[in-house]
Amino acid sequence: MALFGTDRRILALAFARMADGVGNSFLIIVLPLYIASGIVEGRTFGLTESMIIGIVLSLVGFVSSFSQPVTGRVSDRTGKRKLYILLGLGGLTTANLLYLFAGSYVSLIAVRALQGVSIAFIIPTSVALVNELAGAGTRGGNMGVYNTFRLVGFGTGPVAAGALVAAGPYSLAGVTLNGFEATFYLAAAAAAVGFLLVTLLVHDPAELERAGEDLSIDVFDGEGGLDPIFTLGIASLFMATGIALFATLQPEVNSRLNQGSTWFGIQFAAFVIAQIFLQVPIGRASDRWGRRPFILAGLVLLAPSTLLQGIVLDSAVMFLVRFAQGVAGAMVFAPALALAGDLATKGDSGTKLSVLTMAFGLGIAFGPLAAGFLVELSFVVPFAVGAALALVGLVLVYTQVEETVGTETPRTDAAAPQD
């Protein structure tokens, strides 16, 4: 049966991504505290503690992003999605438990690398499966549902993790757990819940076939322009880079606005709030009125909403600017994935959509590094660069990407809700 017009298998994938998103986002808050606590020891290879924390946090993004074209291609070659999603969720469950035994910096980095590879198995295969389960007329809305649940998990995880660590130790059935141990167990349980949901409720579509021999990622379209999916990947990279600038600059933002960490948390959450409330309606609207207008409008809004973060001097105005950036992101996320899904041919969704998921992941990883470097020049410089990248993305999409709604034969067989 379908709920709110969404195939139950897509809802199961969305809930699974929300569950593992909660667990993964726990670690963004917990790992720096874990390293700083003195529990982790061993050789640092001449690196400072802050550098090690940076490497540990960014490693997942880089490993996952560079691995996604490979895992997406493997799932296309074998004609399987569910198997690799379960492999990724199983790897995440294992990695989250291994943190309990990671007593050295080297072992911690090894566990993070395992986590990155596990995520690489989940993202392109689950997005490809959503694409294949949705028909042409519902693809944008279904991508919006999937992304919304993922963001709910990612947004609530850090809040819960901070409270969980602070409230420790815990006593359960005579066993005492400190805050870190409780967090790692809970993160593993969240990934295991996702594994269970996919196992019970998700099946590969009956019509899914193995891809042909040609699974290359095209850069050019053969007519002197860029391939539209590759172009959307570049725009996603630029967008994600601009989005990720803010989090790194918390001390500078708080000093500039004369505010505390509470205001910063509210401003950071404004982006996620806009995403949660707008992705589904925008995705469904793109099914009706087209993908390209929303992507272009989102990139137009992204430029000033990014630049203004380096200019405004009031906390409430910063909240509004961050919310506007969230609106811009919502106008690009689901429609871009849906447009790429429209262009993907039967059997190559994993490879094609991995271009966008890899690009977005790289942008999220590059953004903080760019912000830390560019802010040394001036506070406004990182945001000015982010705005400029948004405008470049706008020009590329405007000139290289055409509309797909109304030009694709609807895949009603894939879209039919399953009992």
ROPALO-753623 format. One record per residue: residue in three letters; x, y, z of N, C-alpha, C in turn. Coordinates in steps of 0.05 Angstrom, whole numbers, plus 5000, padded with zeros to 4 digits. Layout:
REM ROPALO-753623
alaXYZXYZXYZ;...
***
This chain:
REM ROPALO-753623
met501749765000500050005000501750255000;ala500650484993502150734992501050915014;leu502851075026502151265046502751545037;phe500651715037501051995027502151994999;gly501351794983502151794955505051694951;thr506251584971509051484969509151184973;asp510451044955510850754957511950684984;arg510950474996511850395023514750325023;arg515750225000518650154999520350405000;ile519450614988520850874990520750985018;leu518450955031518251045059520050885077;ala520250625072522050455088524950545084;leu525750605059528450705054528850965068;ala526851145067527051405080527351375111;phe525751195123526051145152528751025159;ala529650845141532250725146534450935145;arg534351115126536351335124536151525147;met533651565157533351735181534651605205;ala534251345208535451205231538451205230;asp539651145207542651145207543651425207;gly542051625197542851905198543152005227;val541251915244541451985272544051885284;gly544651625279547151515289549651645279;asn549651695253552051825241552452105251;ser550352255254550652535263551352545293;phe550652335308551652325336554652375337;leu556052255318558952245320560252515314;ile558852685300559852955294560353105320;ile558553065339558853195366560653035384;val560352765383561652595403564652555398;leu565452515373568252445368570252655377;pro569752925372571653115382571853105413;leu569653065427569653035456571152775464;tyr570752575449572052315454575052335452;ile575952465431578852505427579952685449;ala578552895455579553095476579452975504;ser577952765508577652655535580152515545;gly582052445527584452295535584151995532;ile581851895524581451605521583151505498;val583251665477584751585453587651655457;glu589451465453592251515457593851415433;gly596451425434598151325413599551535397;arg600851455376602451645359600651845345;thr601552085345600052295331601452385305;phe603852265300605352325275605852625272;gly606252765294606853045294604453225290;leu602053125289599753285285598653375312;thr597453615312596153715336593453575339;glu592353605363589753475369587653585351;ser587653855347585653975330585853875301;met588253825292588653725265587553435263;ile588053285283587053005283583953005283;ile582753175299579853195300578853265272;gly580153455259579253535232579453305212;ile581653155214582052925196579952715201;val579452655227577452455234574652525224;leu573952775228571252865220570952875189;ser572952955175572752995146573252735131;leu574452535144575252295130572852145118;val570652135133568251985123567252115097;gly567152385097566152515073567852455048;phe570452465051572252425028572152125019;val572351945038572351655031569651585018;ser567551675031564851615020564451734992;ser565151984989564752114963566251994940;phe568851934945570451814923569751524918;ser568451394937567651114933564951084920;gln563351294921560551264911560351194881;pro561951304863561751214835562350924832;val564150814848564850534847562550364857;thr561450424880559250264891556750294874;gly556250534863553950564846554250394821;arg556650384810557150234786556949934791;val557949844815557649554822554749474824;ser553149644836550249574838548949564811;asp549849734792548749724765549649464751;arg552149394754553149164741551748904749;thr551148884775549948644786546948654785;gly545748884779542848904779541648884806;lys543048964827542048934855542349204869;arg540449264886540549504902540449434932;lys538449274939537949204967540449084980;leu541748894965544048754976546148954986;tyr546749164970548849344976548049544998;ile545449614998544449785020544749635047;leu544049375047544349215072547349185079;leu549049155059551949135064552949395078;gly551949625068552749875079551749915108;leu549249845112548049875139549349675159;gly550049445149551449255166554249355173;gly555549475153558249595159558049825178;leu555949985176555650205195555150105223;thr553549905226553049785253555649695265;thr557149555249559749445258561649675266;ala561849875248563750095253562950245279;asn560450295283559550435308560250275333;leu560150015331560949845354564049845358;leu565449855336568449855337569550105350;tyr568050325351569050555365569550495395;leu568150305405568550225433571350115438;phe572650015417575249895420577450065407;ala576750295396578750465383580150635403;gly582350525414583850665435586250825424;ser586750815398588950955387588051125363;tyr589651325356588851495333588751345307;val590551155304590650995279588050825277;ser587350695299584950525298582450695294;leu582350935305580051115302579751195272;ile582051255260581951325231581051085214;ala581950845222581150605207578150555209;val577050605233574150565237572550775220;arg573651025220572251235204572351165174;ala574551045165574750965137572650755131;leu572350555149570350355146567550475145;gln567150675162564550805162564050955135;gly566151075124565851215099565151025076;val566550795075565950595054563150485057;ser562250445082559550345087557450545077;ile557850795082556051005073555951015043;ala558350965030558450965001556750744989;phe556450525003554650314993551750394995;ile551050555015548250625021547250845002;ile548751064999547651304987546951264957;pro548851194939548051174911546050954905;thr546250724920544350504915541550574925;ser541350704948538650774958537350994941;val538951194932537851404915537051284888;ala538651094877537950964852535450804855;leu535050664878532650504883530150684885;val530450914898528151104899527451194871;asn529551244855529151334827527651124811;glu528350864816527150654800524350574810;leu523850624835521150564846519150784840;ala520151014834518451244828518051264797;gly515651344789515251404761515951684754;ala515851754728516652014719514952234732;gly512452174738510652374748510852414778;thr512352234792512552254822515452264832;arg517352274813520152244821521052474839;gly520352724833521152944849520052934877;gly517452864880516252844906517452624923;asn518052394910519252174925522152234933;met523552374917526252464925526052654948;gly524052824948523653014970522952864996;val521352664995520652505019523252375030;tyr524752245012527252115020529152305034;asn529652535021531452735032530452855058;thr527852885061526753005085527252835109;phe526752575107527152395129530152375136;arg531852375115534752365120535552615137;leu534552845129535253085143534153105172;val531752985176530752975203532652815221;gly533552595211535452435226538052575231;phe539152705210541652845213541453085231;gly539153215230538753465246538353405276;thr536953185282536353125310538652985324;gly540352855309542552695321544452855339;pro545553085329547453235346546153335372;val543653415371542353515396542153285416;ala541253055406540952825424543752725434;ala545752735418548352645426549552815448;gly549353075445550353245466549153195493;ala546453155493545053095518545752825529;leu546252635511546852355520549552345533;val551552475522554252475534554152625561;ala552852855562552753015586551352875609;ala549352705603547752585624549052325635;gly551152225622552351975631553852005658;pro554651785671554351505663551551395667;tyr551151155655548551025658548950745669;ser546850655682546950375693544550225681;leu545150015667543149855653543549555659;ala541649435672541849155679544449085694;gly545249265711547649225727550249295712;val550049385688552349465672552549775671;thr554849885677555150175676556450255650;leu555250455637556250555612556750855615;asn559050955606559451245605558051365581;gly558051625580556551755558557451675531;phe560051645527561151565501560251285493;glu560451105512559650825506556650815499;ala555050955514552150965508551651075480;thr553151275472552751395446553451205424;phe555751065427556550875406554550635404;tyr553650545426551650325426549050425412;leu548250665418545750775407546050825377;ala548450915368548950955340548850685325;ala550050485337549950215325547050115324;ala545550165345542750075345541150215323;ala541650475319540250625298540850505270;ala543350435265544050315239542750035237;ala542649895259541349625259538349645253;val537049855264534249895258533849945228;gly535550105216535450145187535849885172;phe537649725181538149455168535549295169;leu534249285192531849125196529549235178;leu529249495176527149615160527549535130;val529949565121530549495093530149195088;thr531049035106530748745103527848665101;leu526048775117523248695118521548825097;leu522149075090520249225075521149305046;val523649275040524649365014525449124997;his524649144971525348944952526249084926;asp528148974912528849074886526449054867;pro526049254850523849234831524248994813;ala522048864806522148614789523348674762;glu523048914752523948984725526849074724;leu528249084748530949184748532848984734;glu534249094714536148924698539049014703;arg540848834697543648904698544249104676;ala546049284683546849484663548549364641;gly548749504619550449424597553449474603;glu555049444583557949474587558749754591;asp557349944579558150234580556950364605;leu558550394626557650534650559450764656;ser560550894635562251114639560651364648;ile562051544661560851794669561552004649;asp559652094634560152284612560752564623;val562652694610563252974617562053154596;phe562253074571561153234548558753094536;asp557153244522554653134511554853054482;gly557253084470557653004442556953224423;glu555853444432555153664415556553924422;gly558853894436560454134443559754244470;gly557854134484557154234511557754024532;leu557054094557557453904579555053714582;asp555653474591553453284597551653404619;pro549053384616547253514636547553394664;ile547953134667548353024693550953114706;phe553053124690555553224699555353514708;thr553753674692553353954699551853984725;leu549853814730548353814755550253744778;gly552153564772554153494793555853724800;ile556753884781558354124786556754324803;ala554254364795552554554810552154454839;ser551754194842551454074869553954114886;leu556354074873558854124887559054414897;phe558454604879558654884886556654954908;met554154854905552154904925552954794953;ala553854544954554554424979556954574992;thr558854664976561054814987560155065001;gly558355214988557255455000555655405025;ile554155185025552555115048554255045072;ala556554915067558254815089560155025101;leu560155265091562055465101561355545130;phe558855565136557955695161558855545186;ala558655275186559155115210561955145221;thr563955175203566755195211567355455226;leu565755655220566455925229564856015254;gln564155815271562555885295563856095312;pro566456065319567656275337567556555324;glu568156565298568256825285565456945283;val563456775277560656875275559656975301;asn560156825323559256905349560557165358;ser563157195352564557435360563557675344;arg563157635318562257855301559457945308;leu557657765315554857825322554457875352;asn556557835367556457865396554257685407;gln554357435401552257245409553556995421;gly551956825434552856585446552356345428;ser553056105438552755865422549855785417;thr548055885435545155825431544155945405;trp544856205401543956335376545256195352;phe547756115354548955985332547555725325;gly546855575346545355325341542755375327;ile541355585335538755655322539255725293;gln541255885288541955965260542755725243;phe544255545255545055305240542655135234;ala540755115253538354955249536455075229;ala536655335224534755465205534955335178;phe537355275169537655145143536254885142;val536654715162535454445163532354475164;ile531354665180528454695183527154755156;ala528454935141527355005115527354755097;gln529454595098529654355082527354155089;ile526954115115525053925124522253995114;phe521554245116518754325109518254365080;leu520454405064519954485036520754275015;gln522354085023523253895002521053734989;val519153645005516953484993515153654975;pro514153884985512454044967513854144942;ile516454214944517954304921518454074902;gly519153844913519553614896517053534880;arg514753544894512253484880511453704860;ala512053944866511554164847513254134822;ser515754034826517453994803516453764785;asp514953574796513653374780511553494762;arg510353704771508153824756509054044737;trp510854214746511654454731514454444719;gly515954234726518554214714520754234735;arg523054104729525354104748526954364745;arg527554434720529454644714528754914727;pro526155004726525555264739526255274768;phe525855054783526455054812529455054816;ile530954904801533854894804534955174799;leu534155304777535155564771534355774792;ala531855764801531055954822532555904848;gly533055654854534655584879537455694877;leu538755674854541455774851541556084852;val539456204841539156494842539056584871;leu537356454887537056524915539556454932;leu540956244923543256154939545456354939;ala545856504918548056694917547756914938;pro545557074939545457284959545157174987;ser543756944991543456835018546156735029;thr547956665012550656585021552356835026;leu552357025008553957265011553157425036;leu550557445042549557605064550557495091;gln551157235092552157125117554857245125;gly556257355106558757495112558457785116;ile555957885114555458175116553758255140;val551658105146549758185167551058205194;leu549958375211551058425238549058385260;asp546858245253544658205273543957905274;ser543657795298543157515301540557425288;ala538457585291535857515280535957515249;val537357715239537657735209539257495199;met541257415214542857175206541056935205;phe539256905224537356685223535656685197;leu534656915190533056945166534756875141;val537156965140538956915117539556615115;arg540056485138540556205138538056055128;phe535656145137533156015129532856045098;ala533556285088533356325059535256145044;gln537656095055539455905043538355625043;gly536855555064535555295065533355275044;val531855485040529855485018531255444991;ala533455574987534955544962535855254958;gly536955144980537854864978535554674972;ala533254724984530854554979529954564950;met530354804938529454834910531354694891;val533754624900535754494883535854194888;phe535854104913536353824921534553634905;ala532053614913530253414901529853444871;pro529353694860529053714831531553634816;ala533953684826536453604812536653304811;leu536153164834536252874834534152764816;ala531752884816529552784799530352824769;leu531553054762532253104734534352904725;ala536352854743538352654736537152374733;gly535152314750533752064748532152044722;asp531052264713529552264688531452194665;leu533952294667535852254645537251984646;ala537251854669538551594672537051384656;thr538451214642537150994627536950754645;lys535350564635534750324651537350174659;gly537750134685540049984694542550144701;asp542550404696544950554703544450784723;ser542250764738541550974757543751004779;gly544850774788546850794809549250954800;thr550250904776552551044765551951344761;lys549651394747549051674740548451844765;leu546851744783546051904807548451924826;ser550351744825552651774842554352024836;val554052124811555352374804554452594822;leu551852614827550752824844551352774873;thr550952524882551452474911554452504918;met556152424900559052454905559752754905;ala558652904886559253194885558353334910;phe555953264919554853394943556653324968;gly557353074970559052994992561753134992;leu562953164969565553304967565253594974;gly562953714966562553994974562254035004;ile560853855016560553865046563353825059;ala565053665047567753625059569653865052;phe569453975028571254195020570454455033;gly567854495037566854755048568254845074;pro568354675094569654745119572554815116;leu573954655099576854705094577154975080;ala575455035061575655295047575055525065;ala573155485083572355705101574655765120;gly575955555131578155595149580555745137;phe580955695111583155825097582456105089;leu580056145077579356405066578656615087;val577756525111577056715131579456875141;glu581856765137584256905144584657165128;leu583457175104583657405088581657625097;ser579257535102577157715112574657545118;phe573057635138570657475145568857435121;val568557625105566657615083567657445059;val570257395057571357265034570256985029;pro570056805050568956545044566156555033;phe564556735043561756745034561556875007;ala563357065000563457174974564256964953;val566156794960566956574942564656384939;gly563256314961560956134959558756244941;ala558256504943556256634926557056624897;ala559656674892560656674864560356394852;leu560956184868560655914859557655854852;ala555855954868552955924862552256044835;leu553356274829552756414804553956254780;val556356144784557555974763555755734758;gly554855604780552955384777550455454763;leu549455694768547055794755547455814725;val549655934717550255964688550555694675;leu551855504688552255244676549655094672;val547955104693545354964690543555104669;tyr543655364668541955514649542755444620;thr545355414616546355374588546655084580;gln546854904600547554624593545354414599;val543354494615541354304624538554384613;glu537254194600534554234590532454104607;glu530054194604527754084620527253794611;thr526353624631525753344625522753284629;val521353434646518553384651516953434625;gly515353234617513853254593515353134569;thr517853054573519352934550520052644555;glu519452534579520152264586517652094585;thr517851844575515651654576515251564605;pro512951604617512551534645513051234650;arg514451164672514950894678512950804699;thr510450764690508250714709508650444722;asp510050254709510449994722512150024746;ala514150194746515850224770514550384792;ala512650554784511450734803509250604819;ala508250384809505850264822506450184850;pro504850274870505250194898505049894901;gln506749794918506849504923505549434949;asp503949224949502649134974504548964990;
***
